[in-house]
């Protein structure tokens, strides 16, 4: 059995794994073995549907050392007026260039694609070779991303029913009388928008939504000097909503009234929150779909009808079903990021997994003990339901206060390309930046006290 010595064994060459390796290689002399089951870097992006795009600006995604995209503002389409959103193909090409043009040339990264990590430092390659990696730390991602193309539907589909993942949607050339989209998350939203963009009339769409979701407004999550005031205003509005809220329902009413959260149907109380981001133009398009089914999860699709938890729906004519019901982020309870010979990559900032992985790598390289490292990198839970908006803010606020207390850490965070607030602080004067930090440092403990009071109502 071949043996490889390295400082780190990183399992998975997805966005978080590569963001971690990128920062670690740049800020230390570490050696890394990265093992991945895919034939190219990018994780779930390598199996994503062809019309997928980032729903956050490209400026906030990828690895810290290398920009993604051309830093331009779209002039057409549903993202007009906002910074570009990289396509899935662009993201895959970007991660491939990160690996081949930046990481591998250092001579300190060994990349093993098409290989399985079997545990205890053992790797099995596609060719059948067994490799033993002796590493000081094993680095894994805490949450596995599951997209529709990676598994069969969770409900039964009868013979003769045409049900496809969104990956197949562009290859379906025959027009259908009805298109039935199954799922409530961002993938389903993207499938609906793709069909509308290609001329399918809203009356021919049926959207089966087990739950409705709160979403974020892309206008409030933009880089660039011209958007800095709006981003700061949105952040201040979030804090203000927490300060003013008298109850959980009141908090979400205030967040919506201030534009911090949006929903497609204002008559339905959302029971889901997954950090999905839409523009106002996309929201308007989705509101054109009137045939929305809210009868729980699909149990079976049969010729001419769909059986759901709460009843049965007839579907007339020649129908195409698009399965968008994969869970995305599988739910797991947070664990300590640094734990002996193991590092578990998790979010340490709300809705920013790539930045979080880069933070973890910086803290690993810059600080000498795991107690200090874990104090800087408290896990921020991945959201599933609306109350997780509060849980995420509470956990991230704790991390921010730790970062503010350490000048070296704060200087790194402030300069990090992947950090949303880096793009804001770069657009304001040093005095204004100092004032922002001072206000946050004084307000966040009180905000967290209020969040704890609201969370106790759940």
SULQUI-V287862 format. One record per residue. N is the residue number from 1. RES is the residue in one letter. PHI is phi in whole degrees, 0 to 359 (* if undefined). OMEGA is omega in whole degrees, 0 to 359 (none if undefined). D_FIRST is the distance of its C-alpha to the first C-alpha in Angstrom with 2 decimals. Layout:
n={N	N}
res={RES	RES}
phi={PHI	PHI}
omega={OMEGA	OMEGA}
d_first={D_FIRST	D_FIRST}
//
This chain:
n={1	2	3	4	5	6	7	8	9	10	11	12	13	14	15	16	17	18	19	20	21	22	23	24	25	26	27	28	29	30	31	32	33	34	35	36	37	38	39	40	41	42	43	44	45	46	47	48	49	50	51	52	53	54	55	56	57	58	59	60	61	62	63	64	65	66	67	68	69	70	71	72	73	74	75	76	77	78	79	80	81	82	83	84	85	86	87	88	89	90	91	92	93	94	95	96	97	98	99	100	101	102	103	104	105	106	107	108	109	110	111	112	113	114	115	116	117	118	119	120	121	122	123	124	125	126	127	128	129	130	131	132	133	134	135	136	137	138	139	140	141	142	143	144	145	146	147	148	149	150	151	152	153	154	155	156	157	158	159	160	161	162	163	164	165	166	167	168	169	170	171	172	173	174	175	176	177	178	179	180	181	182	183	184	185	186	187	188	189	190	191	192	193	194	195	196	197	198	199	200	201	202	203	204	205	206	207	208	209	210	211	212	213	214	215	216	217	218	219	220	221	222	223	224	225	226	227	228	229	230	231	232	233	234	235	236	237	238	239	240	241	242	243	244	245	246	247	248	249	250	251	252	253	254	255	256	257	258	259	260	261	262	263	264	265	266	267	268	269	270	271	272	273	274	275	276	277	278	279	280	281	282	283	284	285	286	287	288	289	290	291	292	293	294	295	296	297	298	299	300	301	302	303	304	305	306	307	308	309	310	311	312	313	314	315	316	317	318	319	320	321	322	323	324	325	326	327	328	329	330	331	332	333	334	335	336	337	338	339	340	341	342	343	344	345	346	347	348	349	350	351	352	353	354	355	356	357	358	359	360	361	362	363	364	365	366	367	368	369	370	371	372	373	374	375	376	377	378	379	380	381	382	383	384	385	386	387	388	389	390	391	392	393	394	395	396	397	398	399	400	401	402	403	404	405	406	407	408	409	410	411	412	413	414	415	416	417	418	419	420	421	422	423	424	425	426	427	428	429	430	431	432	433	434	435	436	437	438	439	440	441	442	443	444	445	446	447	448	449	450	451	452	453	454	455	456	457	458}
res={X	X	X	X	X	X	X	X	X	X	X	X	X	X	X	X	X	X	X	X	X	X	X	X	X	X	X	X	X	X	X	X	X	X	X	X	X	X	X	X	X	X	X	X	X	X	X	X	X	X	X	X	X	X	X	X	X	X	X	X	X	X	X	X	X	X	X	X	X	X	X	X	X	X	X	X	X	X	X	X	X	X	X	X	X	X	X	X	X	X	X	X	X	X	X	X	X	X	X	X	X	X	X	X	X	X	X	X	X	X	X	X	X	X	X	X	X	X	X	X	X	X	X	X	X	X	X	X	X	X	X	X	X	X	X	X	X	X	X	X	X	X	X	X	X	X	X	X	X	X	X	X	X	X	X	X	X	X	X	X	X	X	X	X	X	X	X	X	X	X	X	X	X	X	X	X	X	X	X	X	X	X	X	X	X	X	X	X	X	X	X	X	X	X	X	X	X	X	X	X	X	X	X	X	X	X	X	X	X	X	X	X	X	X	X	X	X	X	X	X	X	X	X	X	X	X	X	X	X	X	X	X	X	X	X	X	X	X	X	X	X	X	X	X	X	X	X	X	X	X	X	X	X	X	X	X	X	X	X	X	X	X	X	X	X	X	X	X	X	X	X	X	X	X	X	X	X	X	X	X	X	X	X	X	X	X	X	X	X	X	X	X	X	X	X	X	X	X	X	X	X	X	X	X	X	X	X	X	X	X	X	X	X	X	X	X	X	X	X	X	X	X	X	X	X	X	X	X	X	X	X	X	X	X	X	X	X	X	X	X	X	X	X	X	X	X	X	X	X	X	X	X	X	X	X	X	X	X	X	X	X	X	X	X	X	X	X	X	X	X	X	X	X	X	X	X	X	X	X	X	X	X	X	X	X	X	X	X	X	X	X	X	X	X	X	X	X	X	X	X	X	X	X	X	X	X	X	X	X	X	X	X	X	X	X	X	X	X	X	X	X	X	X	X	X	X	X	X	X	X	X	X	X	X	X	X	X	X	X	X	X	X	X	X	X	X	X	X	X	X	X	X	X	X	X	X	X	X}
phi={*	288	241	234	263	204	284	224	248	257	262	109	254	275	300	289	299	290	296	295	298	304	290	299	294	290	247	208	256	294	251	224	252	243	248	213	281	270	270	207	293	129	59	295	297	288	240	287	294	294	262	292	223	304	257	245	303	303	301	261	234	105	248	289	275	219	290	248	89	250	58	242	257	292	251	214	87	283	251	303	92	239	295	305	243	296	283	301	297	295	296	297	296	297	295	295	290	302	294	274	257	240	281	298	297	292	76	250	239	251	250	239	282	52	224	247	273	259	101	55	75	260	230	243	278	300	283	96	284	260	236	256	252	261	232	289	223	256	246	231	269	285	238	269	266	245	251	306	289	269	203	287	305	279	240	278	236	289	302	90	267	267	234	231	286	299	303	274	302	292	268	275	269	275	295	244	293	217	245	248	262	253	135	241	272	296	298	296	300	297	296	299	295	296	296	296	296	261	88	284	292	305	293	266	255	241	247	269	238	298	217	257	235	285	228	264	270	299	299	268	229	240	280	95	300	291	256	301	297	294	295	295	296	297	296	297	295	298	298	298	298	293	303	275	295	258	197	298	301	295	300	290	298	290	298	290	297	273	83	283	228	228	220	291	247	286	269	246	281	296	241	225	211	228	68	294	236	229	275	299	295	294	300	298	298	295	289	286	277	261	273	248	256	237	235	84	283	288	256	199	246	237	305	84	199	235	263	237	302	254	151	238	237	277	235	272	78	283	242	243	261	246	276	240	263	300	285	75	278	292	280	218	291	300	228	302	293	253	209	64	270	230	242	249	291	215	292	239	223	301	60	225	294	294	301	300	296	294	301	300	296	298	296	300	282	263	237	260	223	289	296	294	300	293	295	278	232	293	298	259	297	289	279	227	235	306	296	293	303	289	299	294	299	300	292	293	301	298	296	300	297	295	296	298	282	238	302	292	294	294	295	293	301	294	265	289	303	283	279	306	287	300	289	283	295	289	257	239	288	304	295	295	298	299	294	300	296	297	296	297	300	280	268	299	300	292	300	293	300	292	298	296	297	292	296	295	281	291}
omega={178	179	178	175	177	176	184	168	181	182	179	178	174	186	182	179	181	178	177	182	181	181	180	180	181	189	178	175	185	170	188	165	177	180	183	182	180	181	175	180	175	177	185	178	182	179	183	178	191	181	180	172	169	172	168	180	180	183	184	189	176	178	189	188	188	180	177	178	185	176	181	178	180	180	181	177	185	176	183	180	182	180	188	175	184	175	178	179	179	179	179	179	179	181	177	179	176	181	192	183	183	187	183	180	177	184	182	180	173	186	181	177	179	182	181	172	184	178	178	178	182	181	175	181	178	180	177	179	174	182	175	179	175	185	178	179	171	185	179	174	185	186	175	180	180	177	187	183	184	180	178	176	181	179	180	179	183	174	179	178	182	182	186	168	181	177	184	188	180	181	178	187	182	179	179	176	183	175	184	182	183	180	185	186	184	178	178	177	179	179	178	181	178	180	179	181	181	168	176	183	181	182	179	180	169	183	178	185	176	180	171	189	163	177	178	179	182	180	183	184	184	170	175	184	184	181	188	181	179	179	179	179	179	179	177	178	177	179	180	179	178	179	189	188	177	180	177	178	179	179	182	173	181	178	178	182	180	178	181	177	179	172	183	180	185	177	183	176	180	175	181	172	183	180	177	183	177	167	177	179	177	178	179	179	182	179	176	180	185	182	181	183	179	180	179	183	176	175	180	171	181	178	176	180	178	175	181	180	186	179	182	180	176	179	183	172	179	188	170	178	179	183	178	192	178	189	183	176	175	185	172	178	179	176	176	180	182	184	178	182	185	170	180	182	179	175	171	171	184	170	179	183	182	176	181	180	177	176	182	179	179	181	176	184	191	185	196	183	186	177	178	181	181	177	178	190	173	181	173	187	173	187	174	183	186	182	177	173	179	182	180	180	181	182	181	177	177	178	181	180	175	180	181	184	184	184	180	179	181	178	179	180	183	182	187	180	185	183	179	185	173	183	176	184	177	184	180	181	177	180	179	179	179	179	179	181	180	180	180	182	181	187	188	177	179	176	181	174	180	178	178	178	180	179	179	179	186	none}
d_first={0.00	3.78	6.39	9.95	13.10	16.10	19.34	19.24	17.12	19.73	19.46	21.81	23.46	26.91	30.04	29.36	25.76	26.93	30.07	28.15	25.76	28.80	30.83	28.09	27.25	31.01	31.89	29.17	26.73	23.74	20.38	19.12	16.23	17.95	16.49	19.08	19.64	22.41	22.56	24.62	25.46	28.36	27.33	30.25	32.21	30.19	31.75	35.12	38.44	39.66	42.75	41.02	41.88	41.36	44.17	44.18	44.95	42.16	42.94	41.32	38.00	34.73	33.37	35.63	35.39	36.37	39.28	39.14	42.05	45.21	46.98	49.86	52.17	52.50	56.00	55.85	54.52	54.01	52.33	55.22	56.10	52.69	49.61	47.27	44.64	41.54	40.69	37.35	36.75	37.64	35.28	32.31	33.27	33.68	30.23	28.73	30.76	29.76	26.07	26.65	29.70	29.25	25.79	23.51	26.05	25.74	22.39	21.37	20.09	16.82	17.63	15.36	18.02	17.92	14.99	15.25	14.71	14.24	15.08	14.01	12.15	9.81	10.23	10.39	11.85	14.89	13.37	10.98	7.67	5.77	5.83	6.89	10.31	12.45	15.93	19.43	20.64	19.51	22.19	23.24	26.49	28.78	30.48	29.11	31.55	32.53	34.76	36.76	34.71	31.61	33.29	36.28	39.60	40.01	43.29	44.20	45.33	47.68	47.58	49.67	49.03	47.55	45.10	42.63	40.38	41.81	39.30	41.43	44.76	45.32	44.71	47.45	50.38	52.94	55.11	55.37	58.33	56.25	52.95	51.63	49.12	47.28	46.05	47.47	44.91	44.41	42.84	46.01	48.18	46.46	46.97	50.63	51.17	49.56	51.91	54.93	54.09	54.09	57.53	56.97	59.97	59.37	61.44	58.80	56.05	55.34	53.03	51.69	50.92	49.99	50.52	52.04	50.34	51.41	50.28	50.46	52.76	50.98	54.08	53.25	49.67	50.30	49.45	52.13	55.28	57.52	55.66	55.27	58.43	57.52	54.06	55.65	58.39	55.93	54.12	57.51	58.54	55.52	56.45	60.08	59.38	57.60	60.45	63.08	61.52	63.34	60.92	57.73	59.72	61.80	58.72	57.46	61.00	61.15	57.74	58.90	62.32	60.83	58.48	55.26	54.28	55.42	55.48	56.16	58.83	60.92	62.41	59.11	57.49	53.76	51.33	48.20	46.95	43.65	44.47	45.45	47.57	50.45	53.20	56.77	57.01	54.07	55.63	58.92	57.28	55.55	58.87	60.31	58.41	60.88	59.40	56.99	56.02	55.36	54.94	51.51	48.24	48.21	47.74	48.29	49.44	51.76	54.02	56.68	55.66	53.11	52.88	52.10	52.15	55.73	57.24	57.19	57.78	59.13	57.76	60.19	59.55	56.46	53.81	50.35	48.26	45.74	43.17	42.52	41.91	38.22	38.00	36.41	35.24	34.33	36.11	34.29	35.93	35.16	32.94	32.73	30.97	29.56	28.26	26.18	22.60	23.47	25.68	27.24	28.91	32.42	35.81	37.75	40.57	42.36	41.17	39.02	35.27	34.23	36.53	35.32	31.67	32.94	35.04	32.13	30.13	33.28	33.91	30.36	30.86	34.52	34.89	33.43	33.43	32.60	36.16	37.55	34.93	35.62	39.34	38.95	36.69	38.25	36.93	39.50	39.37	38.86	42.26	43.23	46.91	49.77	49.70	46.25	48.13	49.55	46.34	44.56	47.43	47.63	43.96	44.00	47.26	45.69	42.95	45.60	47.66	44.73	44.14	47.88	47.90	45.51	46.83	43.48	41.88	44.97	44.96	41.38	42.14	45.37	43.72	40.77	41.15	39.68	42.23	45.24	47.56	46.49	48.34	51.35	51.51	51.24	54.39	56.58	58.15	56.61	59.53	58.95	55.26	56.16	58.65	56.10	53.69	56.61	57.78	54.34	53.78	57.14	56.90	53.36	53.90	57.01	55.25	52.52	55.24	56.85	53.57	53.09	56.64	56.04	52.71	54.55	56.68	53.78}
//
